[in-house]
Amino acid sequence: MEKKDFEAWLDNISITFLSLTDLQKNETLDHLISLSGAVQLRHLSNNLEILLKRDFLKLLPLELSFYLLKWLDPQTLLTCCLVSKQWNKVISACTEVWQTACKNLGWQIDDSVQDPLHWKKVYLKAILRMKQLKDHEAFETSSLIGHSARVYALYYKDGLLCTGSDDLSAKLWDVSTGQCVYGIQTHTCAAVKFDEQKLVTGSFDNTVACWEWSSGAKTQHFRGHTGAVFSVDYNDELDILVSGSADFTVKVWALSTGTCLNTLTGHTEWVTKVVLQKCKVKSLMHSPGDYILLSADKYEIKIWPIGREINCKCLKTLSVSEDRSISLQPKLHFDGQYIVCSSALGLYQWDFASYDILRVIKPPDFSNVSLLGFGEIFALLFDNRYLYIMDLRTEKLISRWPLPEYRKSKRGSSFLAGEMSWLNGLNGQNDMGLVFATSMPDHSIHLVLWKEHG
């Protein structure tokens, strides 16, 4: 057919085709396809690819692509990365999407990192760690062996674990290697706290002592309590040491001289926890920067100003039941902004500025669950059988880890949390080292440690 005749025929066919219904058009196309050979079918396939499969990520401006991608969940985005190199490049560079996904997993975000490809890698690392937690595969266990009698006291700081025992010794362990760094002869230890130079011990002999690690020498002895000393805390800047005792009192001492500066009364049970902390919030009773002392017994938490006046007045007494029908667990969290303690009713969080209860968290079967650590994102809890991680944003338990038959202590000194920074959000660097430690009936120390990412 001549070109001129073909064009006239094609125009006529086109006009007729446009007048057909959709069903008739489809039947016409089906018929033409059935009459086509390989050359025509290949031509049709190539043109359909161009007409129907348009790559919108490639065609749209980058800002519009990012806006559309924000509506997809991270798992779908990871699948989309497999479509092509171009899609992977665009999706990987969508910083806001991956940062939001990391935050939703409880991951800390460092906004100073400008590399657009960085955050997808962070998300992949985060999703792996959270899967390990969900599958109960994030931790591993180890033991420290060296004491010959019951271990009553534990304290952890910067990769080092201090243990105080009935065998009249205290040991300092490097958790990463399991090696004993120092071992010194002491009295029977009910509480321990240490720094690079010294060890402070509270004892069942009713005294507090300060020891030098390097020589093992006793540098100070604090006498005055008439009951066992269950908790100690100190501050070198203030030159103050505080101690809580079975004699129902809290004593404030001059750390350097051993002189008793104050005896705080008002508790009617053993004082099992004292915490010396700098205040971070303002109220009618204190300002940011003021040092505050918290002391806790079986039923009450008392708040004291730290001063050298003899007649120190308690600022506030907190409890969860006025009739003392509900007791508090021995662990106490105070970071200068919030006070947190657990009881059979649940986990109580007080605002330190107003002393109001902010919330009561009640996970299933909470009656036997105790607090170990509390942060902005996660809480670390445990009972007789398991170690638990709770997402505080949803108040759901997201992981658990089995525990052996450890030694139970009503004073809360024979078990503790290790590294705590991850409770404010994981970041891929703080999920390492010690998670939990407890003393065992065979005098060893059972450790729960973060497993490497893999």
C-alpha positions in Angstrom: 0.0 0.0 0.0 1.3 3.4 -0.9 2.2 5.8 1.9 -0.6 8.2 1.0 -3.2 5.5 0.8 -1.9 4.1 4.1 -2.2 7.4 5.9 -5.8 7.9 4.6 -6.7 4.4 5.7 -5.2 4.9 9.1 -7.1 8.2 9.7 -10.3 6.4 8.8 -9.6 3.5 11.1 -8.7 5.9 13.9 -11.9 7.8 13.6 -13.9 4.6 13.7 -11.8 3.2 16.6 -12.5 6.3 18.7 -16.3 5.9 18.2 -16.2 2.4 19.7 -17.1 1.5 23.2 -14.3 0.4 25.6 -15.4 -3.2 25.2 -15.3 -2.9 21.4 -11.9 -1.3 21.6 -10.6 -4.1 23.7 -12.0 -6.7 21.3 -10.4 -4.9 18.4 -7.0 -4.8 20.1 -7.2 -8.5 21.0 -7.9 -9.3 17.4 -5.0 -7.2 16.1 -2.7 -8.8 18.6 -3.8 -12.3 17.5 -2.8 -11.3 13.9 0.6 -9.9 14.9 3.9 -11.6 14.5 7.0 -11.5 16.7 8.2 -8.2 15.3 4.9 -6.5 16.1 4.6 -8.0 19.6 8.2 -6.9 20.5 7.3 -3.4 19.2 4.2 -3.4 21.3 6.0 -4.6 24.5 8.7 -1.9 24.2 6.1 0.9 23.8 3.9 -0.3 26.6 7.0 -0.2 28.9 7.4 3.5 28.1 3.7 4.4 28.3 2.7 2.4 31.5 5.8 1.8 33.6 7.0 5.4 34.3 9.6 5.7 37.0 8.0 8.5 39.1 11.0 8.6 41.5 13.2 9.3 38.6 10.9 11.9 37.1 9.7 13.8 40.2 11.8 16.5 41.9 13.7 15.1 44.9 11.6 17.1 47.4 8.4 15.6 46.1 9.9 12.1 46.1 10.8 12.5 49.8 7.3 13.8 50.6 5.7 10.7 49.0 8.2 8.3 50.7 7.3 9.6 54.1 3.9 7.9 53.8 5.5 4.4 53.4 6.5 2.3 56.4 10.2 1.4 56.7 9.8 -2.3 55.7 8.0 -1.3 52.5 10.8 1.2 51.8 13.4 -1.5 52.2 11.6 -3.5 49.6 11.4 -0.5 47.3 15.2 -0.2 47.5 15.5 -3.4 45.6 13.6 -2.0 42.5 16.7 -0.3 41.0 19.9 1.5 41.8 18.2 4.8 41.3 15.4 4.0 43.7 17.9 2.7 46.3 19.9 5.9 46.0 16.8 8.2 46.4 15.2 6.2 49.3 18.5 5.8 51.1 19.0 9.6 51.0 15.6 10.3 52.6 17.1 11.4 56.0 13.8 12.3 57.7 12.2 9.0 56.9 15.0 6.9 58.4 15.4 9.2 61.4 11.7 8.9 62.2 11.9 5.1 61.9 14.9 5.0 64.3 13.1 7.2 66.8 10.0 4.9 66.7 12.3 2.0 67.6 13.6 3.9 70.6 16.9 4.9 69.0 18.7 8.1 69.9 19.1 10.6 67.0 22.2 12.7 66.6 21.1 15.6 64.3 24.6 16.8 63.8 25.3 13.8 61.4 24.8 15.3 57.9 25.5 12.2 55.7 22.2 11.4 54.0 23.1 7.8 53.6 24.0 7.3 57.3 20.5 7.0 58.7 19.4 4.0 56.6 22.4 2.1 57.9 21.5 3.2 61.4 17.9 1.9 60.9 19.2 -1.5 59.7 21.3 -1.8 62.8 18.4 -0.7 65.0 16.0 -3.1 63.4 18.4 -6.0 64.0 19.0 -5.1 67.6 15.2 -4.8 68.3 14.6 -8.1 66.6 17.2 -9.7 68.9 15.4 -8.2 71.9 12.0 -9.5 70.7 13.4 -12.9 70.0 15.2 -13.0 73.4 18.6 -13.2 71.7 20.2 -9.9 72.6 22.0 -11.0 75.8 24.5 -13.6 77.0 25.6 -14.7 80.5 28.8 -15.0 82.4 30.0 -15.6 86.0 32.5 -14.1 88.4 34.0 -16.6 90.8 36.3 -15.6 93.7 34.4 -15.1 97.0 34.2 -17.8 99.6 31.0 -16.6 101.4 27.8 -14.8 100.7 28.0 -11.7 98.5 25.7 -9.0 100.0 26.7 -5.8 98.2 27.1 -4.9 94.6 28.0 -1.6 92.9 28.7 -0.9 89.2 30.5 2.0 87.4 32.3 2.4 84.1 32.8 -1.2 83.3 33.9 -2.1 86.8 31.8 -4.1 89.3 32.5 -4.0 93.1 31.4 -6.9 95.3 31.3 -7.0 99.1 31.1 -10.3 100.9 30.6 -12.1 104.2 34.2 -13.4 103.7 35.4 -10.0 105.0 36.6 -8.8 101.6 35.7 -6.5 98.7 36.7 -7.2 95.1 36.8 -5.0 92.1 36.1 -6.8 88.7 36.6 -5.8 85.1 33.3 -7.0 83.6 34.7 -7.2 80.1 37.4 -9.7 81.0 36.0 -11.2 84.2 39.3 -10.5 86.0 39.6 -9.3 89.5 41.4 -5.9 89.5 41.7 -5.4 93.2 40.9 -7.4 96.3 41.1 -5.9 99.8 40.3 -7.1 103.3 37.3 -5.3 104.9 34.5 -5.8 107.4 31.2 -7.6 106.4 29.8 -5.5 103.6 26.1 -4.7 103.4 26.6 -1.8 100.9 29.5 -0.6 98.7 30.3 2.4 96.5 33.6 3.2 94.8 35.6 5.5 92.6 39.2 5.4 91.1 40.9 5.9 94.5 38.6 4.7 97.2 36.0 2.3 98.3 33.2 3.2 100.8 31.5 0.3 102.6 28.5 0.1 104.9 28.6 -2.9 107.2 26.6 -5.2 109.4 28.9 -4.1 112.2 27.0 -0.8 112.3 29.8 1.3 110.9 30.9 2.9 107.6 34.5 2.7 106.4 36.5 4.3 103.6 39.4 2.2 102.0 42.2 2.9 99.6 42.2 0.5 96.6 45.9 0.7 95.9 47.1 -0.2 99.4 43.9 -1.7 101.0 44.3 0.7 103.9 41.4 1.9 105.9 41.5 5.7 105.6 38.4 6.6 107.6 35.9 5.0 110.0 32.4 6.3 110.6 30.9 5.2 113.9 27.5 6.2 115.3 24.8 3.9 113.9 23.3 1.4 116.3 22.1 -0.9 113.4 23.5 -2.4 110.2 24.3 0.1 107.5 22.4 -0.9 104.4 23.1 2.0 102.0 25.8 4.6 101.4 26.3 7.5 99.1 28.9 10.3 99.0 30.0 13.5 97.1 33.6 14.6 97.1 32.7 18.1 96.1 30.5 18.6 99.1 32.8 16.5 101.3 29.7 14.6 102.5 28.9 11.0 103.0 25.3 9.8 103.8 24.3 6.4 105.3 21.0 4.6 105.8 20.7 2.1 108.7 18.6 -0.5 110.4 18.4 1.9 113.3 15.8 3.9 111.3 18.1 6.9 110.9 20.1 8.6 108.1 23.4 10.1 109.1 25.3 12.8 107.3 29.1 12.7 107.7 32.1 14.8 106.8 33.8 12.5 104.3 37.3 13.7 105.0 37.2 13.7 108.9 34.5 11.1 109.7 32.6 13.6 111.9 28.9 13.1 112.1 27.3 16.4 110.9 23.6 15.4 111.2 21.3 12.5 112.2 18.0 12.6 110.3 15.1 10.9 112.0 11.5 10.1 111.1 11.7 6.7 109.4 10.0 3.9 111.3 11.5 1.0 109.3 15.0 0.1 108.1 16.4 2.7 105.8 17.4 0.5 102.8 18.3 3.2 100.3 20.0 6.7 100.4 20.6 8.7 97.2 22.5 12.0 97.0 21.7 13.9 93.8 21.8 17.4 92.3 18.3 18.8 91.6 17.4 19.7 88.0 14.1 21.4 88.5 12.7 24.4 90.4 10.0 24.3 93.1 9.0 26.2 96.2 11.4 24.0 98.2 14.5 23.8 96.0 16.3 25.2 92.9 18.3 23.6 90.0 21.8 22.9 91.3 20.7 22.2 94.9 21.9 18.9 96.4 19.0 16.7 97.6 19.0 13.6 99.7 16.5 10.9 99.3 16.0 8.1 101.9 13.7 5.2 101.6 12.3 2.5 103.9 9.7 -0.2 103.4 6.8 2.2 103.1 8.1 5.8 102.6 10.5 7.9 100.6 11.7 11.0 102.4 13.3 14.1 100.8 15.8 16.2 102.6 17.8 19.3 101.9 21.6 18.8 102.2 23.0 21.3 104.7 25.0 21.4 107.8 22.2 22.7 110.1 21.5 20.3 113.0 17.7 20.6 112.8 17.3 19.5 109.2 13.6 19.3 108.2 12.2 16.7 105.8 10.9 18.5 102.8 8.4 15.8 101.8 7.4 12.2 102.5 6.1 10.1 99.6 4.2 6.8 99.8 1.8 4.8 97.7 -0.7 3.9 100.5 -1.6 6.0 103.6 -2.4 3.0 105.7 1.0 1.3 104.9 -0.8 -1.6 103.4 1.4 -1.5 100.3 5.2 -1.7 100.6 7.8 -0.3 98.3 10.5 -2.3 96.5 14.0 -1.5 97.7 15.3 0.0 94.4 14.9 3.7 94.0 15.5 5.9 90.9 16.2 9.6 91.3 17.8 11.7 88.5 17.1 15.2 89.8 13.8 15.4 87.8 11.8 12.3 88.5 11.5 9.9 91.4 10.5 6.3 90.4 9.9 3.3 92.7 8.0 0.1 92.3 5.4 -1.5 94.5 2.8 -4.3 94.3 0.4 -1.7 92.8 2.8 -0.9 89.9 5.6 1.4 89.0 5.1 4.9 90.4 6.7 8.0 88.8 6.7 11.3 90.8 7.5 14.8 89.3 10.2 16.2 91.6 9.1 19.8 91.0 5.6 19.3 92.3 5.8 15.9 94.1 2.7 14.9 92.1 2.4 11.3 90.8 2.8 11.6 87.0 1.7 8.0 86.3 1.4 4.5 87.6 2.5 1.8 85.2 0.8 -1.5 85.7 2.1 -4.3 83.4 0.5 -7.8 83.7 1.2 -9.6 86.9 3.2 -6.7 88.4 3.0 -7.9 92.0 6.4 -9.5 92.0 8.2 -7.2 89.5 10.9 -4.8 90.8 12.6 -1.8 89.2 16.2 -1.9 88.2 16.6 1.1 85.9 14.4 3.8 84.4 15.1 6.1 81.5 13.3 8.3 78.9 12.5 5.4 76.6 13.0 2.1 78.4 12.8 0.6 81.9 14.6 -2.4 83.1 12.6 -4.7 85.5 12.9 -8.1 86.9 11.1 -10.7 89.0 12.0 -14.2 90.3 12.3 -15.7 86.8 13.0 -13.0 84.2 14.7 -9.8 83.3 12.3 -7.5 81.4 12.6 -4.5 79.1 9.6 -2.2 78.9 9.0 0.5 76.3 7.8 3.4 78.5 6.1 5.1 75.5 3.6 2.2 75.2 4.1 0.6 78.7 4.5 -2.7 76.9 7.1 -5.4 77.7 9.2 -5.8 74.6 11.8 -8.4 75.8 12.6 -10.8 78.6 15.6 -12.9 79.6 15.6 -15.9 82.0 17.3 -15.6 85.3 18.7 -18.4 87.5 17.7 -18.9 91.2 19.6 -15.9 92.5 20.0 -14.8 96.1 17.0 -12.7 97.2 17.6 -9.6 99.4 14.8 -7.5 101.0 17.3 -4.6 101.0 17.9 -4.8 97.2 21.7 -4.7 97.5 22.4 -8.1 96.0 21.2 -7.2 92.5 21.7 -4.2 90.2 21.5 -2.8 86.7 24.7 -2.3 84.7 25.1 0.3 82.0 22.1 2.7 82.1 22.5 5.2 79.2 20.7 2.9 76.7 17.5 3.4 78.8 17.3 6.9 77.3 17.4 5.4 73.8 19.7 2.9 72.1 22.3 4.4 69.7 24.3 1.4 68.5 27.2 2.3 70.8 25.6 2.1 74.3 24.2 -1.5 73.9 27.3 -3.2 75.2 28.7 -4.3 78.5 26.8 -5.2 81.7 23.0 -5.3 81.8 22.4 -7.0 85.1 24.3 -8.6 88.0 23.2 -10.6 91.0 24.8 -12.7 93.7 24.2 -16.5 93.6 23.8 -19.1 96.5 27.2 -20.6 95.5 28.9 -17.1 96.2 29.5 -16.4 92.5 28.2 -13.4 90.6 25.8 -14.0 87.7 26.2 -11.4 84.9 23.8 -10.7 82.0 25.7 -8.9 79.2 24.8 -7.4 75.8 25.6 -9.7 73.0 27.5 -8.1 70.1 25.4 -7.0 67.1 26.6 -9.6 64.7 
